[in-house]
Amino acid sequence: MGKGWSLSQTFGFVRGNVLVLTVSGSLGMFCRGMVFPYIPLYILSLGGDPAKVGIVYALGPLGGLLIFPIAGYLADHMSRPKLIATAGYFSAAVLLINVFAPSWEWIAVARLLQGFAVFHFPASSAILADSLPPKNRGRGIATMGALMGALALFAPWVAGSALDVYGVNTGMRILYAIMALAYAVGATINLRFIRETREISGDTVSVNNLSDTLKNSYAGIPSILRGFSPALKALSVIIILCFVANGVAGPFWIIYATYHIGLTATQWGLILMVESALKILVAIPAGFMTDRFGRTRFIIGALFVSTIIPLYLFAGSFVHVLLIRCVVGVASAFFGPASAALLADTVPRSTRGRAMAAIGRGTVMIGSASGGIGGPGTGFLITLPLMIATLCGGILYDWNSASPWIIVLTLTLISLLIAARYLRDPKRAEV
């Protein structure tokens, strides 16, 4: 009885909207875990080169640059479940372009169109923040990540094995088709089961007042940003710098591993699988610790540990890469829940949709090497720097394959200094 009560009290928040987003998110994460780590190799197989990889990844955030301010306004003024579901169906359709792509340019087009699907991120981020009480936010976000990650644990290894058997070109087409189907199923689940967490504003949005919607979306941005506390401004800068670091180096971890260290796709998938397993083991305790001892200290600690990332340049074997990725994975397991919880603690509920459209959810994956550099963590303030970073990353890698990781170290040190100087937990968290 006592044990059951303890588990209920500890994990009772994994229900309702949190449970639905976890289930649908698990489908998406499993497929992203299969596809995203190998997109750079797919681009190369279709006639691209490292510079073209940078171009493809730079196009992804472009849609968000235009959509995010509107998405934040929509998240605060219309049905969030419908927004989330619509984005899922749109993404499923766009993914089919990758299945039939005859050249790398088609991957670029699909990446550009996929960027417009970000209009659901502020809505899902706001629903998640609304559905988790402040005292459970760290563990709630960590538990969601752990549950989704557990289901996706074997995805990179399974996909890597498939690519070694079928080849990159054929294998990636199969994986993209599976991903499109999973996105459509996830969208249906979200549409059916997610529930609103607030009263929808009387200012309804429709085609007839689209011009007013656009004007209000962008007109409200300055006032939202002016309302940021010093700590929130500091956190925003840190989040942006972390995304820039991922944009510069993220797509090239696997290319460096394949062409410089000599790893196979299966070995790379195995490394990501072990890293994911370690992150899952650490994630829930990390969430509890951020709730118990505060967010800021773990953000600073994670940034400090992540300064080891440039040691990747000296890795000469499977074991070396595995050790580096495991350390980075532990740092990321602490940073994600801590930064997301601090963001939710600091942003008022009434403007949460628009604020998260600006700076995202805060769930940055430090040292991302799984091919995904955006996701719910992005916002329109992040988009332009991320685009420039991914474009420059390809050029830098072509010029000197070591340079992206030197840039990552520089940006991490700057983030560490900002966090130590300006980042503080609020005395009273927003509900």
Secondary structure, DSSP 8 states (H G I E B T S, - for coil): -HHHHHHHHHHTTSSHHHHHHHHHHHHHHHHHHHHGGGHHHHHHHTT--HHHHHHHHHHTTHHHHHHHHHHHHHHHHS-HHHHHHHHHHHHHHHHHHHHT-SSHHHHHHHHHHHGGGGGGHHHHHHHHHHHS-GGGHHHHHHHHHHHHHHHTTTHHHHHHHHHHHH-HHHHHHHHHHHHHHHHHHHHHHHHHH---SS---SS---GGGHHHHHHHHHHTHHHHHHT--HHHHHHHHHHHHHHHHHHHHGGGHHHHIIIII---HHHHHHHHHHHHHHHHHHHHHHHHHHHHH-SHHHHHHHHHHGGGGGGGGG--SHHHHHHHHHHHHHHHHHHHHHHHHHHHHHS-GGGHHHHHHHH--S---TT--SS---GGG--HHHHHHHHHHHHHHHHHHHH-TTHHHHHHHHHHHHHHHHHHHH----SS---
